[in-house]
């Protein structure tokens, strides 16, 4: 109770000479969370989406995003296809719609840093003309101050997405603070909605998670993703935010990896024909021995002396290791 009370005070009560951003670790709705609170009323604060070179098929490591734009805060952004890396929803950067996904729930930010989080009508092109920044992911967690979680209605159905995992989300409070929240244990969408509501969010939505979970804060990598990702949400401090060319590098610029120069997909070994072959679950991404964190698994029979090593992509998140 003390941890929750202390966290609530920090998140809701106005502070003298409030910093532009601060990190808080505590409990909300009974779950341990890490929160980065961003004061959108501070004129030095700029919130943007940053994409990997080669959009819509490019990927990059979190440290490459950070090296390019030098933010004070960076977290993983929206879900993307596991096969061709295309983001699932709309992305608008510094007034330019750079990708149209027509799916999920979107966070939209005006030039004067007013934040709106709304469901997107599936397959419908939204009018984002009054917004400078848009990042669509979902599902929604809190809308108009109420817990509002309907992932199936929004089109989410992948069992690995719908299950329980450590999560990342973004929310906005009534007094215009942006909360970037990651859970320190596995939760469902509904549980995450309760967490964001308990933290005082007026509106909130889910972001990518699992092996994509990543958080950078003031020079430290709090969580490092276990794979390259397509987009991040970044916070910069200063007189102005980075140029569009930094946040939206085109033609594979900057040397970061894109789909074209990423390592080739591992080969499916097929089924062994020896009599003593063993049935194992392999990760569809790496063809390594699958763990419960691998989003897609396939069954194969392998010779006892050819059992693959554990999947290197989807490791147990550091916060859950014993």
C-alpha positions in Angstrom: 0.0 0.0 0.0 2.9 2.4 0.9 4.5 1.8 -2.5 1.2 2.5 -4.4 0.5 5.6 -2.3 4.0 7.0 -2.9 3.8 6.3 -6.6 0.3 7.9 -6.8 1.6 11.1 -5.0 4.5 11.4 -7.4 2.3 10.9 -10.5 -0.7 13.0 -9.6 0.4 15.7 -7.1 2.0 18.8 -8.7 5.6 19.2 -7.7 7.6 22.4 -7.1 10.0 23.0 -9.9 8.9 19.8 -11.6 11.5 18.2 -13.8 10.9 17.7 -17.4 11.0 13.9 -16.9 11.5 11.5 -14.1 11.6 7.8 -13.5 9.5 6.1 -10.8 9.4 2.5 -9.7 6.5 1.3 -7.5 3.2 -0.5 -7.6 -0.1 0.3 -9.2 -3.3 -1.9 -9.0 -1.1 -4.4 -7.1 1.5 -4.8 -9.9 5.1 -3.6 -9.9 5.8 -1.0 -12.6 8.4 1.3 -13.9 7.1 4.7 -15.0 8.8 7.5 -16.9 6.7 10.6 -16.3 7.1 13.3 -19.0 5.9 16.9 -18.3 4.3 18.0 -21.6 3.9 21.5 -20.2 7.7 22.0 -20.2 8.6 23.9 -23.4 11.9 21.9 -23.6 10.0 18.6 -24.1 9.6 17.2 -27.6 7.9 13.8 -28.2 8.3 12.1 -31.5 8.2 8.7 -33.3 11.5 7.5 -34.8 11.7 4.8 -37.4 14.5 2.5 -38.7 16.0 3.3 -42.1 14.2 1.4 -44.9 10.7 1.9 -43.6 8.4 -0.1 -44.1 10.8 -3.0 -44.0 13.7 -1.7 -42.0 14.8 -2.7 -38.5 17.5 -1.4 -36.1 18.8 -2.1 -32.6 17.6 0.2 -29.8 21.1 1.6 -29.4 21.2 2.6 -33.1 18.0 4.6 -32.7 19.6 6.3 -29.6 22.9 7.0 -31.3 21.1 8.6 -34.3 18.7 11.1 -32.5 20.3 11.3 -29.0 17.0 11.3 -27.0 16.8 11.5 -23.2 14.1 8.8 -23.3 13.4 6.0 -25.8 11.0 3.1 -25.6 9.8 0.5 -28.1 6.9 1.6 -30.3 4.2 -0.3 -32.2 3.8 -3.9 -33.2 5.2 -4.9 -36.6 5.0 -8.0 -38.8 7.4 -10.7 -37.8 7.9 -11.6 -41.5 8.3 -8.2 -43.4 8.6 -5.8 -40.4 5.7 -3.5 -41.5 4.2 -1.6 -38.6 0.5 -2.4 -37.9 -0.7 1.2 -37.7 -0.3 4.7 -38.8 2.9 6.7 -38.1 3.2 10.4 -38.5 6.5 12.3 -37.8 6.9 16.0 -37.6 3.7 16.5 -39.6 4.5 13.9 -42.3 2.4 10.7 -42.5 5.3 8.2 -43.2 3.2 5.0 -43.0 -0.4 4.1 -43.1 -1.5 0.9 -41.4 -5.2 1.7 -40.7 -5.4 -0.5 -37.6 -5.5 -0.5 -33.8 -5.5 2.5 -31.4 -3.5 5.6 -32.0 -1.8 8.3 -29.9 -1.9 11.6 -31.7 -0.1 14.8 -30.5 -0.8 18.3 -31.6 1.9 20.9 -32.2 1.1 22.4 -28.8 1.5 18.9 -27.2 -2.1 18.1 -26.5 -2.5 14.3 -26.6 -5.4 12.3 -27.9 -5.6 8.5 -27.8 -8.4 7.0 -29.9 -9.4 3.8 -31.6 -8.9 3.7 -35.4 -11.7 2.4 -37.6 -10.2 -0.7 -39.1 -9.2 -0.1 -42.8 -10.3 3.6 -42.6 -7.9 6.4 -43.3 -8.1 8.8 -40.4 -7.7 12.6 -40.7 -4.5 13.4 -38.8 -4.2 16.9 -40.2 -4.3 18.7 -36.9 -1.7 16.4 -35.3 2.1 16.6 -35.7 2.9 13.1 -34.2 0.9 9.9 -34.5 1.8 6.4 -33.4 -0.8 3.7 -33.8 -0.6 0.3 -32.0 -3.1 -0.8 -29.4 -5.3 -2.1 -28.1 -6.7 0.7 -26.1 -6.5 0.4 -22.3 -8.1 3.5 -20.9 -10.4 5.9 -22.8 -12.0 9.0 -21.3 -11.0 8.0 -17.8 -12.5 4.5 -18.0 -10.9 1.1 -18.4 -11.8 0.2 -22.0 -10.1 -2.9 -23.2 -11.5 -4.7 -26.3 -8.5 -6.3 -28.2 -10.7 -8.7 -30.3 -12.9 -5.8 -31.4 -9.8 -4.0 -32.6 -8.7 -7.0 -34.6 -6.1 -8.5 -32.3 -6.2 -12.3 -32.3 -2.6 -13.7 -32.2 -2.6 -15.9 -29.0 0.9 -14.8 -28.2 -0.2 -11.1 -28.2 -3.4 -11.8 -26.4 -1.8 -13.8 -23.6 0.0 -12.6 -20.5 3.5 -11.0 -20.8 5.5 -8.1 -19.6 4.1 -5.0 -21.3 4.9 -1.5 -22.4 2.3 1.2 -22.7 1.8 5.0 -23.0 -0.9 7.1 -21.3 -1.7 10.7 -20.7 -3.1 12.2 -17.5 -5.7 14.9 -17.1 -2.9 17.5 -16.3 -1.1 16.7 -19.5 1.7 14.4 -18.3 2.8 11.5 -20.6 3.4 8.2 -18.7 5.6 5.6 -20.4 4.9 2.5 -18.4 6.4 -1.0 -18.3 5.3 -3.8 -16.0 7.9 -5.8 -14.1 5.9 -9.0 -14.4 3.6 -10.6 -16.9 0.0 -9.1 -17.2 -3.0 -9.4 -19.5 -4.4 -6.5 -21.4 -7.2 -6.1 -18.9 -4.7 -6.1 -16.0 -2.6 -3.6 -17.8 -5.7 -1.4 -18.3 -6.3 -1.5 -14.5 -2.7 -0.5 -14.0 -2.9 2.5 -16.3 -6.1 3.6 -14.8 -4.6 3.4 -11.3 -1.7 5.5 -12.4 -4.2 8.3 -13.3 -4.3 8.0 -17.0 -7.2 9.7 -18.8 -6.3 7.8 -21.9 -3.8 5.0 -22.5 -2.9 2.3 -25.0 -0.7 -0.7 -25.3 2.6 -0.8 -27.2 4.8 -3.7 -28.5 6.3 -6.0 -25.8 7.8 -9.5 -25.5 11.2 -9.7 -27.2 10.7 -6.1 -28.5 10.5 -4.6 -25.0 13.0 -1.8 -24.7 13.6 1.2 -22.5 16.4 3.8 -22.5 16.6 6.6 -20.0 19.2 9.3 -19.5 22.2 7.4 -20.8 21.2 3.9 -19.4 19.5 1.0 -21.2 17.0 -0.1 -18.6 15.6 -2.8 -20.8 17.4 -4.0 -24.0 15.2 -5.7 -26.7 16.1 -9.2 -27.7 15.7 -8.3 -31.3 15.9 -5.4 -33.7 12.7 -3.3 -33.9 11.1 -1.0 -36.5 10.1 2.1 -34.5 10.5 3.8 -31.1 8.8 6.6 -29.2 11.5 9.2 -28.2 11.6 12.2 -25.9 14.1 15.0 -26.5 14.9 18.1 -24.4 16.0 21.4 -25.9 14.9 24.4 -27.9 13.8 22.2 -30.8 13.3 18.5 -31.7 15.5 16.6 -34.2 15.0 17.2 -38.0 12.7 14.9 -39.9 15.7 13.4 -41.7 17.0 12.1 -38.3 13.7 10.6 -37.2 12.7 9.3 -40.6 15.9 8.2 -42.4 15.3 7.1 -45.9 17.2 4.9 -48.4 18.8 2.8 -45.6 20.9 5.8 -44.5 23.1 5.8 -41.5 24.4 2.3 -41.8 21.7 0.8 -39.6 20.4 -2.7 -40.7 17.4 -3.0 -42.9 15.6 -6.1 -44.0 17.8 -6.1 -47.1 21.1 -6.4 -45.1 19.8 -8.3 -42.1 21.0 -11.9 -41.6 19.0 -14.4 -43.8 16.1 -16.3 -42.2 17.3 -19.6 -40.6 16.5 -22.7 -42.6 13.8 -25.1 -41.4 15.6 -28.4 -40.7 12.5 -30.5 -41.5 11.9 -33.8 -39.7 14.7 -36.3 -39.1 14.0 -39.9 -40.3 16.1 -41.8 -37.8 14.2 -44.2 -35.5 15.2 -42.6 -32.3 14.3 -39.0 -33.4 13.0 -36.8 -30.6 10.0 -34.4 -30.9 11.0 -30.8 -30.0 9.4 -27.3 -30.4 11.5 -24.9 -32.5 11.2 -21.2 -32.6 9.9 -20.2 -36.1 12.1 -17.0 -36.0 15.5 -18.6 -35.1 14.9 -22.4 -35.5 16.5 -22.7 -32.1 14.9 -24.7 -29.3 11.8 -22.8 -28.3 11.0 -21.3 -24.9 7.7 -20.1 -23.7 8.7 -16.6 -24.8 8.9 -17.6 -28.5 5.9 -16.0 -30.3 5.6 -18.8 -32.9 6.6 -22.4 -32.5 6.8 -25.4 -34.8 7.1 -29.1 -34.0 10.0 -31.0 -35.5 11.6 -34.4 -35.0 15.4 -34.2 -34.6 18.2 -36.7 -34.1 19.3 -36.9 -30.4 22.8 -35.6 -31.4 21.3 -32.7 -33.5 19.0 -31.0 -30.9 19.3 -27.2 -31.5 20.6 -24.8 -29.0 18.0 -22.6 -27.2 16.5 -19.7 -29.2 18.8 -16.7 -29.0 16.1 -14.2 -29.9 13.4 -14.6 -27.3 15.1 -14.9 -24.0 13.6 -14.6 -20.5 13.3 -10.8 -19.8 15.9 -9.7 -17.3 13.3 -8.6 -14.8 12.0 -12.2 -14.6 15.3 -14.0 -14.2 15.9 -15.6 -10.9 
